[in-house]
Amino acid sequence: MSNKFKPTTKILITLVFLIILTSGYFGSIALAEGGEDYRIFLRYADSTVTETSWEPTKSWIIYKGRPATHEERYRVIPCVVRMPDGTIIALVEPGGSKPIFIRSTDGAKTWSKPYQGILLENVKTVSTLGVRCDGRLMAVSEKPMRLIYSSDQGRTWEMGSEIASSPMNSAWVWTGGRILELDDGTLVVPVAGYLQAGWLSSGVLISNDDGKNWNFSIIGYGNPSNMMIFSEPAVAKMDNGGLVALMRTEDRVSELVPGEPRGERTGLYRANSWDGGKTWSSPVETLTGSHCSVVQLPDGILLCGYHRSPRLALSSDSGRSWYANMLWITKKPRADWGWYTSVEVVDQTTALVLIKEMQTPNTIQACLLYRQPQHSP
């Protein structure tokens, strides 16, 4: 039989055959950008996960503090929680001895005037928030770290038990790493600090006796062997009993070994726990960004807010993959205009996202996400 195809034609036929073969084996990937500037989706065409659509609203300003100098650029950072009665409490100026709060009683559509929290004896700061099952606000006061509580939506704070962080040295919490109380009463406090000098690690401090005793569980271990550091952990509890943690990472290879290809590793890494935070899976890269906050929505979808540029990502498989990665609806959505995101559930079909502006660091913007009805095929 004579060969009737030219060499270039043979190559094209071979490439087409390989594409068909590999797409059937690995699955096809459809990467598409919508007509609107604020929307980017990454979807796997043969994915079996349920991809619920949550649509963001246009953002608006909910808080503007007094003007901030460059040295004060971290004074305003949001942390938002939902109380059992549906009231939304936002800590807008954490740290220091004069924390500032705002609250909403109508599903985050309107907000109260700012009010200052009064710190009672031995309470020094309010660094991050959580909600106890009994309806109290809880937070962490630092130096030393201890639990603190408020029964009046943040207006007054009283001292709780001290948080022992051994073996982690110089342990600290950050505003996006909200405290959790699990269904069995276990308290989970995300922390970062040093297990080895010069190498930041992240983990959780766990108490099974209302804060009297604490155990440390490592999530991301920074050390010379992996040449990475892990910080700013955010943890969310899921309906299936698991926990998901996202951590900011930074590669130290390029600093120590110029030209080393591993020096490009960065972004958010994910780990999961199925035993209440006692043990965790090995961290794996998941999203490109930093300063994240994560929460599970009522339909089981994870919502993650992060920045560079500010984005809102959705996952239906405990953070293993993210099927939507949306930009905010704002004037210049692709610009690096905001950071320090905080996400929270409002009700069965509504979620809330707060973010700090970068150029005007005394300002916090918000947007709502609404769950869209699912249409039958």
Contacts in CASP RR format, 6 or more apart in sequence:
PFRMAT RR
TARGET T0000
AUTHOR 0000-0000-0000
METHOD contacts of the structure
MODEL  1
MSNKFKPTTKILITLVFLIILTSGYFGSIALAEGGEDYRIFLRYADSTVT
ETSWEPTKSWIIYKGRPATHEERYRVIPCVVRMPDGTIIALVEPGGSKPI
FIRSTDGAKTWSKPYQGILLENVKTVSTLGVRCDGRLMAVSEKPMRLIYS
SDQGRTWEMGSEIASSPMNSAWVWTGGRILELDDGTLVVPVAGYLQAGWL
SSGVLISNDDGKNWNFSIIGYGNPSNMMIFSEPAVAKMDNGGLVALMRTE
DRVSELVPGEPRGERTGLYRANSWDGGKTWSSPVETLTGSHCSVVQLPDG
ILLCGYHRSPRLALSSDSGRSWYANMLWITKKPRADWGWYTSVEVVDQTT
ALVLIKEMQTPNTIQACLLYRQPQHSP
5 13 0 8 1.000
27 44 0 8 1.000
27 45 0 8 1.000
27 46 0 8 1.000
28 44 0 8 1.000
28 45 0 8 1.000
28 46 0 8 1.000
29 42 0 8 1.000
29 43 0 8 1.000
29 44 0 8 1.000
29 45 0 8 1.000
30 43 0 8 1.000
30 44 0 8 1.000
30 45 0 8 1.000
31 42 0 8 1.000
31 43 0 8 1.000
32 41 0 8 1.000
32 43 0 8 1.000
33 39 0 8 1.000
33 40 0 8 1.000
33 41 0 8 1.000
34 40 0 8 1.000
34 41 0 8 1.000
37 327 0 8 1.000
37 333 0 8 1.000
37 334 0 8 1.000
38 56 0 8 1.000
38 326 0 8 1.000
38 327 0 8 1.000
38 328 0 8 1.000
38 329 0 8 1.000
38 330 0 8 1.000
38 333 0 8 1.000
39 326 0 8 1.000
39 327 0 8 1.000
40 311 0 8 1.000
40 325 0 8 1.000
40 326 0 8 1.000
40 327 0 8 1.000
41 323 0 8 1.000
41 324 0 8 1.000
41 325 0 8 1.000
42 322 0 8 1.000
42 323 0 8 1.000
42 324 0 8 1.000
42 325 0 8 1.000
43 51 0 8 1.000
43 323 0 8 1.000
44 321 0 8 1.000
44 323 0 8 1.000
47 321 0 8 1.000
47 323 0 8 1.000
49 316 0 8 1.000
49 317 0 8 1.000
49 321 0 8 1.000
49 323 0 8 1.000
50 316 0 8 1.000
51 314 0 8 1.000
51 316 0 8 1.000
51 323 0 8 1.000
51 324 0 8 1.000
52 299 0 8 1.000
52 301 0 8 1.000
52 314 0 8 1.000
52 316 0 8 1.000
52 371 0 8 1.000
52 372 0 8 1.000
52 374 0 8 1.000
53 324 0 8 1.000
53 371 0 8 1.000
53 372 0 8 1.000
53 374 0 8 1.000
54 297 0 8 1.000
54 301 0 8 1.000
54 303 0 8 1.000
54 314 0 8 1.000
54 324 0 8 1.000
54 351 0 8 1.000
54 369 0 8 1.000
54 370 0 8 1.000
54 371 0 8 1.000
54 372 0 8 1.000
55 369 0 8 1.000
55 370 0 8 1.000
55 372 0 8 1.000
56 312 0 8 1.000
56 326 0 8 1.000
56 328 0 8 1.000
56 329 0 8 1.000
56 353 0 8 1.000
56 367 0 8 1.000
56 368 0 8 1.000
56 369 0 8 1.000
57 329 0 8 1.000
57 367 0 8 1.000
57 368 0 8 1.000
57 369 0 8 1.000
57 370 0 8 1.000
58 329 0 8 1.000
58 330 0 8 1.000
58 367 0 8 1.000
59 328 0 8 1.000
59 329 0 8 1.000
59 330 0 8 1.000
59 355 0 8 1.000
59 365 0 8 1.000
59 366 0 8 1.000
59 367 0 8 1.000
60 365 0 8 1.000
60 366 0 8 1.000
60 367 0 8 1.000
61 363 0 8 1.000
61 364 0 8 1.000
61 365 0 8 1.000
61 366 0 8 1.000
62 90 0 8 1.000
62 102 0 8 1.000
62 111 0 8 1.000
62 354 0 8 1.000
62 364 0 8 1.000
62 365 0 8 1.000
62 366 0 8 1.000
63 76 0 8 1.000
63 78 0 8 1.000
63 90 0 8 1.000
63 92 0 8 1.000
63 102 0 8 1.000
63 111 0 8 1.000
63 114 0 8 1.000
63 363 0 8 1.000
63 364 0 8 1.000
64 360 0 8 1.000
64 362 0 8 1.000
64 363 0 8 1.000
64 364 0 8 1.000
65 76 0 8 1.000
65 92 0 8 1.000
65 93 0 8 1.000
65 100 0 8 1.000
65 114 0 8 1.000
65 362 0 8 1.000
65 363 0 8 1.000
66 362 0 8 1.000
67 362 0 8 1.000
68 75 0 8 1.000
68 76 0 8 1.000
68 361 0 8 1.000
68 362 0 8 1.000
72 361 0 8 1.000
73 361 0 8 1.000
74 361 0 8 1.000
75 93 0 8 1.000
75 361 0 8 1.000
75 362 0 8 1.000
76 92 0 8 1.000
76 93 0 8 1.000
76 356 0 8 1.000
76 361 0 8 1.000
76 362 0 8 1.000
76 363 0 8 1.000
76 364 0 8 1.000
77 92 0 8 1.000
77 93 0 8 1.000
77 94 0 8 1.000
77 175 0 8 1.000
77 340 0 8 1.000
77 356 0 8 1.000
78 90 0 8 1.000
78 91 0 8 1.000
78 92 0 8 1.000
78 175 0 8 1.000
78 340 0 8 1.000
78 341 0 8 1.000
78 342 0 8 1.000
78 354 0 8 1.000
78 355 0 8 1.000
78 356 0 8 1.000
78 364 0 8 1.000
79 90 0 8 1.000
79 91 0 8 1.000
79 94 0 8 1.000
79 128 0 8 1.000
79 129 0 8 1.000
79 175 0 8 1.000
79 176 0 8 1.000
79 177 0 8 1.000
79 178 0 8 1.000
79 342 0 8 1.000
80 88 0 8 1.000
80 89 0 8 1.000
80 90 0 8 1.000
80 91 0 8 1.000
80 129 0 8 1.000
80 342 0 8 1.000
80 343 0 8 1.000
80 344 0 8 1.000
80 352 0 8 1.000
80 354 0 8 1.000
81 88 0 8 1.000
81 89 0 8 1.000
81 129 0 8 1.000
81 130 0 8 1.000
81 131 0 8 1.000
81 137 0 8 1.000
81 178 0 8 1.000
81 344 0 8 1.000
82 88 0 8 1.000
82 89 0 8 1.000
82 131 0 8 1.000
82 344 0 8 1.000
82 345 0 8 1.000
82 346 0 8 1.000
83 89 0 8 1.000
83 131 0 8 1.000
83 135 0 8 1.000
83 137 0 8 1.000
83 153 0 8 1.000
84 131 0 8 1.000
84 135 0 8 1.000
86 105 0 8 1.000
86 107 0 8 1.000
86 346 0 8 1.000
86 347 0 8 1.000
87 103 0 8 1.000
87 104 0 8 1.000
87 105 0 8 1.000
87 153 0 8 1.000
88 103 0 8 1.000
88 104 0 8 1.000
88 105 0 8 1.000
88 107 0 8 1.000
88 108 0 8 1.000
88 344 0 8 1.000
88 346 0 8 1.000
88 352 0 8 1.000
89 101 0 8 1.000
89 103 0 8 1.000
89 129 0 8 1.000
89 137 0 8 1.000
89 153 0 8 1.000
89 154 0 8 1.000
90 101 0 8 1.000
90 102 0 8 1.000
90 103 0 8 1.000
90 104 0 8 1.000
90 111 0 8 1.000
90 342 0 8 1.000
90 354 0 8 1.000
90 364 0 8 1.000
91 99 0 8 1.000
91 100 0 8 1.000
91 101 0 8 1.000
91 126 0 8 1.000
91 128 0 8 1.000
91 129 0 8 1.000
91 139 0 8 1.000
91 175 0 8 1.000
92 100 0 8 1.000
92 101 0 8 1.000
92 102 0 8 1.000
92 114 0 8 1.000
92 364 0 8 1.000
93 99 0 8 1.000
93 100 0 8 1.000
94 125 0 8 1.000
94 126 0 8 1.000
94 127 0 8 1.000
94 128 0 8 1.000
94 175 0 8 1.000
95 125 0 8 1.000
95 126 0 8 1.000
95 127 0 8 1.000
95 142 0 8 1.000
96 124 0 8 1.000
96 125 0 8 1.000
97 119 0 8 1.000
97 124 0 8 1.000
97 125 0 8 1.000
98 116 0 8 1.000
98 117 0 8 1.000
99 116 0 8 1.000
99 117 0 8 1.000
99 119 0 8 1.000
99 125 0 8 1.000
99 126 0 8 1.000
99 154 0 8 1.000
100 114 0 8 1.000
100 115 0 8 1.000
100 116 0 8 1.000
100 117 0 8 1.000
101 114 0 8 1.000
101 115 0 8 1.000
101 116 0 8 1.000
101 117 0 8 1.000
101 153 0 8 1.000
101 154 0 8 1.000
101 155 0 8 1.000
102 111 0 8 1.000
102 112 0 8 1.000
102 113 0 8 1.000
102 114 0 8 1.000
102 115 0 8 1.000
103 111 0 8 1.000
103 112 0 8 1.000
103 153 0 8 1.000
104 110 0 8 1.000
104 111 0 8 1.000
104 112 0 8 1.000
107 346 0 8 1.000
107 347 0 8 1.000
107 350 0 8 1.000
107 352 0 8 1.000
108 346 0 8 1.000
108 350 0 8 1.000
108 352 0 8 1.000
108 366 0 8 1.000
108 368 0 8 1.000
109 368 0 8 1.000
115 155 0 8 1.000
117 126 0 8 1.000
117 154 0 8 1.000
117 155 0 8 1.000
117 156 0 8 1.000
117 157 0 8 1.000
118 155 0 8 1.000
118 156 0 8 1.000
118 157 0 8 1.000
119 125 0 8 1.000
119 126 0 8 1.000
119 141 0 8 1.000
119 157 0 8 1.000
120 156 0 8 1.000
120 157 0 8 1.000
120 158 0 8 1.000
120 159 0 8 1.000
121 158 0 8 1.000
121 159 0 8 1.000
122 141 0 8 1.000
122 146 0 8 1.000
122 159 0 8 1.000
123 141 0 8 1.000
123 148 0 8 1.000
123 157 0 8 1.000
123 158 0 8 1.000
123 159 0 8 1.000
124 141 0 8 1.000
124 142 0 8 1.000
124 143 0 8 1.000
125 141 0 8 1.000
125 142 0 8 1.000
125 143 0 8 1.000
126 139 0 8 1.000
126 140 0 8 1.000
126 141 0 8 1.000
126 148 0 8 1.000
126 157 0 8 1.000
127 139 0 8 1.000
127 140 0 8 1.000
127 141 0 8 1.000
127 142 0 8 1.000
127 173 0 8 1.000
127 174 0 8 1.000
127 175 0 8 1.000
128 139 0 8 1.000
128 140 0 8 1.000
128 173 0 8 1.000
128 174 0 8 1.000
128 175 0 8 1.000
128 176 0 8 1.000
128 177 0 8 1.000
128 178 0 8 1.000
128 179 0 8 1.000
129 137 0 8 1.000
129 138 0 8 1.000
129 139 0 8 1.000
129 178 0 8 1.000
129 179 0 8 1.000
130 137 0 8 1.000
130 138 0 8 1.000
130 139 0 8 1.000
130 178 0 8 1.000
130 179 0 8 1.000
130 180 0 8 1.000
130 181 0 8 1.000
131 137 0 8 1.000
131 138 0 8 1.000
131 181 0 8 1.000
132 138 0 8 1.000
132 149 0 8 1.000
132 181 0 8 1.000
133 181 0 8 1.000
133 185 0 8 1.000
136 149 0 8 1.000
136 150 0 8 1.000
136 151 0 8 1.000
137 149 0 8 1.000
137 150 0 8 1.000
137 151 0 8 1.000
137 153 0 8 1.000
137 154 0 8 1.000
138 147 0 8 1.000
138 148 0 8 1.000
138 149 0 8 1.000
138 150 0 8 1.000
138 179 0 8 1.000
138 181 0 8 1.000
139 147 0 8 1.000
139 148 0 8 1.000
139 149 0 8 1.000
139 150 0 8 1.000
139 157 0 8 1.000
139 179 0 8 1.000
140 146 0 8 1.000
140 147 0 8 1.000
140 148 0 8 1.000
140 163 0 8 1.000
140 173 0 8 1.000
140 179 0 8 1.000
140 189 0 8 1.000
141 147 0 8 1.000
141 148 0 8 1.000
141 157 0 8 1.000
141 159 0 8 1.000
142 172 0 8 1.000
142 173 0 8 1.000
144 162 0 8 1.000
144 163 0 8 1.000
145 162 0 8 1.000
145 163 0 8 1.000
145 165 0 8 1.000
145 171 0 8 1.000
145 172 0 8 1.000
145 173 0 8 1.000
146 159 0 8 1.000
146 160 0 8 1.000
146 161 0 8 1.000
146 162 0 8 1.000
146 163 0 8 1.000
147 160 0 8 1.000
147 161 0 8 1.000
147 163 0 8 1.000
147 179 0 8 1.000
147 187 0 8 1.000
147 211 0 8 1.000
148 157 0 8 1.000
148 158 0 8 1.000
148 159 0 8 1.000
148 160 0 8 1.000
149 157 0 8 1.000
149 158 0 8 1.000
149 160 0 8 1.000
150 156 0 8 1.000
150 157 0 8 1.000
150 158 0 8 1.000
161 210 0 8 1.000
161 211 0 8 1.000
161 212 0 8 1.000
163 189 0 8 1.000
163 205 0 8 1.000
163 211 0 8 1.000
163 214 0 8 1.000
164 205 0 8 1.000
164 213 0 8 1.000
164 214 0 8 1.000
165 171 0 8 1.000
165 191 0 8 1.000
165 205 0 8 1.000
165 214 0 8 1.000
165 216 0 8 1.000
166 216 0 8 1.000
167 195 0 8 1.000
167 216 0 8 1.000
168 191 0 8 1.000
168 193 0 8 1.000
168 194 0 8 1.000
168 195 0 8 1.000
168 201 0 8 1.000
168 203 0 8 1.000
168 216 0 8 1.000
169 193 0 8 1.000
169 194 0 8 1.000
169 195 0 8 1.000
170 193 0 8 1.000
170 194 0 8 1.000
171 191 0 8 1.000
171 192 0 8 1.000
171 193 0 8 1.000
171 205 0 8 1.000
172 191 0 8 1.000
172 192 0 8 1.000
172 193 0 8 1.000
173 189 0 8 1.000
173 190 0 8 1.000
173 191 0 8 1.000
174 192 0 8 1.000
174 231 0 8 1.000
174 232 0 8 1.000
175 340 0 8 1.000
175 342 0 8 1.000
176 232 0 8 1.000
176 234 0 8 1.000
176 291 0 8 1.000
176 292 0 8 1.000
176 293 0 8 1.000
176 340 0 8 1.000
176 342 0 8 1.000
177 190 0 8 1.000
177 232 0 8 1.000
177 233 0 8 1.000
177 234 0 8 1.000
177 235 0 8 1.000
177 293 0 8 1.000
178 190 0 8 1.000
178 234 0 8 1.000
178 235 0 8 1.000
178 293 0 8 1.000
179 187 0 8 1.000
179 188 0 8 1.000
179 189 0 8 1.000
179 190 0 8 1.000
180 187 0 8 1.000
180 188 0 8 1.000
180 235 0 8 1.000
180 236 0 8 1.000
180 237 0 8 1.000
180 243 0 8 1.000
181 187 0 8 1.000
181 188 0 8 1.000
182 188 0 8 1.000
182 237 0 8 1.000
182 276 0 8 1.000
183 241 0 8 1.000
184 208 0 8 1.000
185 208 0 8 1.000
185 210 0 8 1.000
186 206 0 8 1.000
186 207 0 8 1.000
186 208 0 8 1.000
186 276 0 8 1.000
187 206 0 8 1.000
187 207 0 8 1.000
187 210 0 8 1.000
187 211 0 8 1.000
188 204 0 8 1.000
188 205 0 8 1.000
188 206 0 8 1.000
188 235 0 8 1.000
188 237 0 8 1.000
188 243 0 8 1.000
188 276 0 8 1.000
188 277 0 8 1.000
189 204 0 8 1.000
189 205 0 8 1.000
189 206 0 8 1.000
190 202 0 8 1.000
190 203 0 8 1.000
190 204 0 8 1.000
190 233 0 8 1.000
190 234 0 8 1.000
190 235 0 8 1.000
190 245 0 8 1.000
191 202 0 8 1.000
191 203 0 8 1.000
191 204 0 8 1.000
191 205 0 8 1.000
191 233 0 8 1.000
192 200 0 8 1.000
192 201 0 8 1.000
192 202 0 8 1.000
192 203 0 8 1.000
192 230 0 8 1.000
192 231 0 8 1.000
192 232 0 8 1.000
192 233 0 8 1.000
193 200 0 8 1.000
193 201 0 8 1.000
193 202 0 8 1.000
193 231 0 8 1.000
194 200 0 8 1.000
194 201 0 8 1.000
195 201 0 8 1.000
195 218 0 8 1.000
195 221 0 8 1.000
195 222 0 8 1.000
195 223 0 8 1.000
196 222 0 8 1.000
196 223 0 8 1.000
196 224 0 8 1.000
199 222 0 8 1.000
199 223 0 8 1.000
199 224 0 8 1.000
199 229 0 8 1.000
199 252 0 8 1.000
200 222 0 8 1.000
200 229 0 8 1.000
200 230 0 8 1.000
200 231 0 8 1.000
201 218 0 8 1.000
201 220 0 8 1.000
201 221 0 8 1.000
201 222 0 8 1.000
201 223 0 8 1.000
201 229 0 8 1.000
201 230 0 8 1.000
202 218 0 8 1.000
202 219 0 8 1.000
202 220 0 8 1.000
202 230 0 8 1.000
202 231 0 8 1.000
202 232 0 8 1.000
202 233 0 8 1.000
202 245 0 8 1.000
202 247 0 8 1.000
203 216 0 8 1.000
203 217 0 8 1.000
203 218 0 8 1.000
203 219 0 8 1.000
203 220 0 8 1.000
203 233 0 8 1.000
203 245 0 8 1.000
203 280 0 8 1.000
204 216 0 8 1.000
204 217 0 8 1.000
204 219 0 8 1.000
204 233 0 8 1.000
204 235 0 8 1.000
204 245 0 8 1.000
204 277 0 8 1.000
205 214 0 8 1.000
205 215 0 8 1.000
205 216 0 8 1.000
205 217 0 8 1.000
206 214 0 8 1.000
206 215 0 8 1.000
206 216 0 8 1.000
206 217 0 8 1.000
206 276 0 8 1.000
206 277 0 8 1.000
206 278 0 8 1.000
207 213 0 8 1.000
207 214 0 8 1.000
207 215 0 8 1.000
215 278 0 8 1.000
217 273 0 8 1.000
217 277 0 8 1.000
217 278 0 8 1.000
217 279 0 8 1.000
217 280 0 8 1.000
218 280 0 8 1.000
219 230 0 8 1.000
219 233 0 8 1.000
219 245 0 8 1.000
219 247 0 8 1.000
219 271 0 8 1.000
219 280 0 8 1.000
219 283 0 8 1.000
220 230 0 8 1.000
220 247 0 8 1.000
220 269 0 8 1.000
220 271 0 8 1.000
220 280 0 8 1.000
220 283 0 8 1.000
221 230 0 8 1.000
222 228 0 8 1.000
222 229 0 8 1.000
222 230 0 8 1.000
227 251 0 8 1.000
227 252 0 8 1.000
227 253 0 8 1.000
227 256 0 8 1.000
227 257 0 8 1.000
227 262 0 8 1.000
227 263 0 8 1.000
228 249 0 8 1.000
228 250 0 8 1.000
228 251 0 8 1.000
228 252 0 8 1.000
228 265 0 8 1.000
229 249 0 8 1.000
229 250 0 8 1.000
229 252 0 8 1.000
230 247 0 8 1.000
230 248 0 8 1.000
230 249 0 8 1.000
230 269 0 8 1.000
230 283 0 8 1.000
231 247 0 8 1.000
231 248 0 8 1.000
231 249 0 8 1.000
231 250 0 8 1.000
232 247 0 8 1.000
232 248 0 8 1.000
232 290 0 8 1.000
232 291 0 8 1.000
232 292 0 8 1.000
233 245 0 8 1.000
233 246 0 8 1.000
233 247 0 8 1.000
234 245 0 8 1.000
234 246 0 8 1.000
234 247 0 8 1.000
234 292 0 8 1.000
234 293 0 8 1.000
234 294 0 8 1.000
235 243 0 8 1.000
235 244 0 8 1.000
235 245 0 8 1.000
235 294 0 8 1.000
236 243 0 8 1.000
236 244 0 8 1.000
236 294 0 8 1.000
236 295 0 8 1.000
236 296 0 8 1.000
236 302 0 8 1.000
237 243 0 8 1.000
237 296 0 8 1.000
238 244 0 8 1.000
238 296 0 8 1.000
238 300 0 8 1.000
238 302 0 8 1.000
238 318 0 8 1.000
239 296 0 8 1.000
239 300 0 8 1.000
240 318 0 8 1.000
241 274 0 8 1.000
241 276 0 8 1.000
242 272 0 8 1.000
242 273 0 8 1.000
242 274 0 8 1.000
242 276 0 8 1.000
242 318 0 8 1.000
243 272 0 8 1.000
243 273 0 8 1.000
243 274 0 8 1.000
243 276 0 8 1.000
243 277 0 8 1.000
244 270 0 8 1.000
244 271 0 8 1.000
244 272 0 8 1.000
244 294 0 8 1.000
244 302 0 8 1.000
244 318 0 8 1.000
244 319 0 8 1.000
245 270 0 8 1.000
245 271 0 8 1.000
245 272 0 8 1.000
245 273 0 8 1.000
245 280 0 8 1.000
246 268 0 8 1.000
246 269 0 8 1.000
246 270 0 8 1.000
246 286 0 8 1.000
246 287 0 8 1.000
246 292 0 8 1.000
246 294 0 8 1.000
246 304 0 8 1.000
247 268 0 8 1.000
247 269 0 8 1.000
247 270 0 8 1.000
247 271 0 8 1.000
247 283 0 8 1.000
248 267 0 8 1.000
248 268 0 8 1.000
248 289 0 8 1.000
248 290 0 8 1.000
248 291 0 8 1.000
248 292 0 8 1.000
249 265 0 8 1.000
249 266 0 8 1.000
249 267 0 8 1.000
249 268 0 8 1.000
249 269 0 8 1.000
249 283 0 8 1.000
249 285 0 8 1.000
250 266 0 8 1.000
251 262 0 8 1.000
251 263 0 8 1.000
251 264 0 8 1.000
251 265 0 8 1.000
251 266 0 8 1.000
253 260 0 8 1.000
253 262 0 8 1.000
253 263 0 8 1.000
253 265 0 8 1.000
254 260 0 8 1.000
254 263 0 8 1.000
254 264 0 8 1.000
265 285 0 8 1.000
266 288 0 8 1.000
266 289 0 8 1.000
267 285 0 8 1.000
267 287 0 8 1.000
267 288 0 8 1.000
267 289 0 8 1.000
267 290 0 8 1.000
268 285 0 8 1.000
268 286 0 8 1.000
268 287 0 8 1.000
268 288 0 8 1.000
268 289 0 8 1.000
268 290 0 8 1.000
268 292 0 8 1.000
268 304 0 8 1.000
268 306 0 8 1.000
269 283 0 8 1.000
269 284 0 8 1.000
269 285 0 8 1.000
269 286 0 8 1.000
270 283 0 8 1.000
270 284 0 8 1.000
270 285 0 8 1.000
270 286 0 8 1.000
270 319 0 8 1.000
270 320 0 8 1.000
271 280 0 8 1.000
271 281 0 8 1.000
271 282 0 8 1.000
271 283 0 8 1.000
271 284 0 8 1.000
272 280 0 8 1.000
272 281 0 8 1.000
272 318 0 8 1.000
272 319 0 8 1.000
273 279 0 8 1.000
273 280 0 8 1.000
273 281 0 8 1.000
286 319 0 8 1.000
286 320 0 8 1.000
286 322 0 8 1.000
287 304 0 8 1.000
287 306 0 8 1.000
287 313 0 8 1.000
287 322 0 8 1.000
287 325 0 8 1.000
288 308 0 8 1.000
289 306 0 8 1.000
289 307 0 8 1.000
289 308 0 8 1.000
290 306 0 8 1.000
290 307 0 8 1.000
290 308 0 8 1.000
290 339 0 8 1.000
291 306 0 8 1.000
291 307 0 8 1.000
291 339 0 8 1.000
291 340 0 8 1.000
291 341 0 8 1.000
292 304 0 8 1.000
292 305 0 8 1.000
292 306 0 8 1.000
292 341 0 8 1.000
293 304 0 8 1.000
293 305 0 8 1.000
293 306 0 8 1.000
293 341 0 8 1.000
293 342 0 8 1.000
293 343 0 8 1.000
294 302 0 8 1.000
294 303 0 8 1.000
294 304 0 8 1.000
294 305 0 8 1.000
294 343 0 8 1.000
295 302 0 8 1.000
295 303 0 8 1.000
295 343 0 8 1.000
295 344 0 8 1.000
295 345 0 8 1.000
295 351 0 8 1.000
296 302 0 8 1.000
296 303 0 8 1.000
296 345 0 8 1.000
297 303 0 8 1.000
297 345 0 8 1.000
297 351 0 8 1.000
297 371 0 8 1.000
298 345 0 8 1.000
298 347 0 8 1.000
298 348 0 8 1.000
298 349 0 8 1.000
299 371 0 8 1.000
300 316 0 8 1.000
301 314 0 8 1.000
301 315 0 8 1.000
301 316 0 8 1.000
302 314 0 8 1.000
302 315 0 8 1.000
302 316 0 8 1.000
302 318 0 8 1.000
302 319 0 8 1.000
303 312 0 8 1.000
303 313 0 8 1.000
303 314 0 8 1.000
303 343 0 8 1.000
303 351 0 8 1.000
303 353 0 8 1.000
303 369 0 8 1.000
304 312 0 8 1.000
304 313 0 8 1.000
304 314 0 8 1.000
304 315 0 8 1.000
304 322 0 8 1.000
304 343 0 8 1.000
305 311 0 8 1.000
305 312 0 8 1.000
305 313 0 8 1.000
305 341 0 8 1.000
305 343 0 8 1.000
305 353 0 8 1.000
306 313 0 8 1.000
306 341 0 8 1.000
307 336 0 8 1.000
307 338 0 8 1.000
307 339 0 8 1.000
307 340 0 8 1.000
307 341 0 8 1.000
307 355 0 8 1.000
308 336 0 8 1.000
308 339 0 8 1.000
309 327 0 8 1.000
309 333 0 8 1.000
309 334 0 8 1.000
309 335 0 8 1.000
309 336 0 8 1.000
309 337 0 8 1.000
309 338 0 8 1.000
310 327 0 8 1.000
310 328 0 8 1.000
310 333 0 8 1.000
310 336 0 8 1.000
310 337 0 8 1.000
310 338 0 8 1.000
310 339 0 8 1.000
310 341 0 8 1.000
310 355 0 8 1.000
311 325 0 8 1.000
311 326 0 8 1.000
311 327 0 8 1.000
311 328 0 8 1.000
312 324 0 8 1.000
312 325 0 8 1.000
312 326 0 8 1.000
312 327 0 8 1.000
312 328 0 8 1.000
312 343 0 8 1.000
312 353 0 8 1.000
312 369 0 8 1.000
313 322 0 8 1.000
313 324 0 8 1.000
313 325 0 8 1.000
313 326 0 8 1.000
314 322 0 8 1.000
314 323 0 8 1.000
314 324 0 8 1.000
314 325 0 8 1.000
314 326 0 8 1.000
315 321 0 8 1.000
315 322 0 8 1.000
315 323 0 8 1.000
316 323 0 8 1.000
327 333 0 8 1.000
327 334 0 8 1.000
328 355 0 8 1.000
328 367 0 8 1.000
329 367 0 8 1.000
330 337 0 8 1.000
330 365 0 8 1.000
336 358 0 8 1.000
337 357 0 8 1.000
337 358 0 8 1.000
337 359 0 8 1.000
338 355 0 8 1.000
338 356 0 8 1.000
338 357 0 8 1.000
338 358 0 8 1.000
338 365 0 8 1.000
339 355 0 8 1.000
339 356 0 8 1.000
339 358 0 8 1.000
340 355 0 8 1.000
340 356 0 8 1.000
341 353 0 8 1.000
341 354 0 8 1.000
341 355 0 8 1.000
342 353 0 8 1.000
342 354 0 8 1.000
342 355 0 8 1.000
343 351 0 8 1.000
343 352 0 8 1.000
343 353 0 8 1.000
343 354 0 8 1.000
344 351 0 8 1.000
344 352 0 8 1.000
345 351 0 8 1.000
345 352 0 8 1.000
346 352 0 8 1.000
346 368 0 8 1.000
348 371 0 8 1.000
349 370 0 8 1.000
349 371 0 8 1.000
350 368 0 8 1.000
350 369 0 8 1.000
350 370 0 8 1.000
350 371 0 8 1.000
351 368 0 8 1.000
351 369 0 8 1.000
352 366 0 8 1.000
352 367 0 8 1.000
352 368 0 8 1.000
352 369 0 8 1.000
353 366 0 8 1.000
353 367 0 8 1.000
353 368 0 8 1.000
353 369 0 8 1.000
354 364 0 8 1.000
354 365 0 8 1.000
354 366 0 8 1.000
355 364 0 8 1.000
355 365 0 8 1.000
355 366 0 8 1.000
356 363 0 8 1.000
356 364 0 8 1.000
357 363 0 8 1.000
357 364 0 8 1.000
357 365 0 8 1.000
END
